């Protein structure tokens, strides 16, 4: 049912078909009773087979929508729509003079939209619907007649993820087309809703499924890959020195007093910058060089240290008190005696 048809049906129920509305002070405060729940839990959806088809992955999409980049994109669209001015007008092809009490009806419908329920305004109502539509392709508003000609209906935003669609609906207005089902709830406990009780907005409707397709669903993989690359680039920039240490070969010299690039005895597989310290871990080829491993173990842990090798180093200013390297190639690391290392504060130990 279209929105216009739903509003006309609400007006007919409120005023009576072909009769004038009896507006009084008592009816001015009339309110409708809401059937759906306001904030159903969707964090752990449990699905049961049956005639009511569930919308997939709403929890993941909702969490993904809270990421700053995605949130910004949603707000750009949502805020512009919610801030637009709007009017209630006689539909195209109908002259105002052909509609009885057209001014009163237009005023009543505008009040219905401006004051949809006791807690929402039109903006807060429509923002919730747009949010759901952009996130999961589902936007839903429950409508219940009040019987008051000056306020013919009350409207509530409904969590679109909790709405199930009756795949066997035959178009009968008295047959429930939708249902609200809570997580873990059987269909027997669902809140049935007729077509004239729920406005269900589908983004990108398709022929092979009763569900819509939200923009965030379409962009989910692309945005996720972009954010993963962004996070990786951030970690790479913050931990640039450690990246050069990964997969660096480890060598030694028999006297444990320097480097020998031809004597590779291990490999660095992990590097992290913690405060002002560069922490590395890796493997020694102890089975291939048992005598080397034995010699390292023979020294006390406090006696051993490490050093790294550089090649193709370029210094920005050779006359500077502290040299700044503008280009450098790491060629390996070495295990040696701490007092022979360029940095005497280094340490090395073999894991047990």
Rosetta blueprint (number, residue, H / E / L):
1 X L
2 X L
3 X H
4 X H
5 X H
6 X H
7 X H
8 X H
9 X H
10 X H
11 X H
12 X H
13 X H
14 X H
15 X H
16 X L
17 X L
18 X L
19 X L
20 X L
21 X L
22 X L
23 X L
24 X L
25 X H
26 X H
27 X H
28 X H
29 X L
30 X L
31 X L
32 X L
33 X L
34 X L
35 X L
36 X L
37 X L
38 X L
39 X L
40 X L
41 X L
42 X L
43 X L
44 X L
45 X L
46 X L
47 X L
48 X L
49 X L
50 X L
51 X L
52 X E
53 X E
54 X L
55 X L
56 X L
57 X L
58 X H
59 X H
60 X H
61 X H
62 X H
63 X H
64 X H
65 X L
66 X L
67 X L
68 X H
69 X H
70 X H
71 X H
72 X H
73 X H
74 X H
75 X H
76 X H
77 X H
78 X H
79 X H
80 X H
81 X H
82 X H
83 X L
84 X L
85 X L
86 X L
87 X L
88 X L
89 X L
90 X L
91 X L
92 X L
93 X L
94 X L
95 X L
96 X H
97 X H
98 X H
99 X L
100 X L
101 X L
102 X H
103 X H
104 X H
105 X H
106 X H
107 X H
108 X H
109 X H
110 X H
111 X H
112 X H
113 X H
114 X H
115 X L
116 X L
117 X L
118 X L
119 X L
120 X L
121 X L
122 X H
123 X H
124 X H
125 X H
126 X H
127 X H
128 X H
129 X H
130 X H
131 X H
132 X H
133 X H
134 X H
135 X H
136 X H
137 X L
138 X E
139 X E
140 X E
141 X E
142 X E
143 X E
144 X E
145 X E
146 X E
147 X E
148 X E
149 X L
150 X L
151 X E
152 X E
153 X E
154 X E
155 X E
156 X E
157 X E
158 X E
159 X L
160 X H
161 X H
162 X H
163 X E
164 X E
165 X E
166 X E
167 X L
168 X L
169 X L
170 X L
171 X L
172 X L
173 X L
174 X L
175 X L
176 X L
177 X L
178 X E
179 X E
180 X E
181 X L
182 X L
183 X L
184 X L
185 X L
186 X L
187 X H
188 X H
189 X H
190 X L
191 X E
192 X E
193 X E
194 X L
195 X L
196 X L
197 X L
198 X E
199 X E
200 X E
201 X E
202 X E
203 X L
204 X L
205 X L
206 X L
207 X L
208 X L
209 X L
210 X L
211 X L
212 X L
213 X L
214 X L
215 X H
216 X H
217 X H
218 X H
219 X H
220 X H
221 X H
222 X H
223 X H
224 X H
225 X H
226 X H
227 X H
228 X H
229 X H
230 X H
231 X H
232 X H
233 X H
234 X H
235 X H
236 X H
237 X H
238 X H
239 X L
240 X H
241 X H
242 X H
243 X H
244 X H
245 X H
246 X L
247 X L
248 X L
249 X E
250 X E
251 X E
252 X L
253 X L
254 X L
255 X L
256 X L
257 X L
258 X L
259 X L
260 X L
261 X L
262 X L
263 X L
264 X E
265 X E
266 X E
267 X E
268 X E
269 X E
270 X E
271 X E
272 X E
273 X E
274 X E
275 X L
276 X L
277 X E
278 X E
279 X E
280 X E
281 X E
282 X E
283 X E
284 X E
285 X L
286 X L
287 X L
288 X L
289 X L
290 X H
291 X H
292 X H
293 X H
294 X H
295 X H
296 X H
297 X H
298 X H
299 X L
300 X L
301 X H
302 X H
303 X H
304 X E
305 X E
306 X E
307 X E
308 X E
309 X E
310 X E
311 X E
312 X E
313 X E
314 X E
315 X E
316 X L
317 X L
318 X L
319 X L
320 X L
321 X L
322 X L
323 X L
324 X L
325 X E
326 X E
327 X E
328 X E
329 X E
330 X E
331 X E
332 X E
333 X E
334 X E
335 X E
336 X E
337 X E
338 X H
339 X H
340 X H
341 X L
342 X L
343 X L
344 X L
345 X L
346 X L
347 X L
348 X L
349 X L
350 X L
351 X L
352 X L
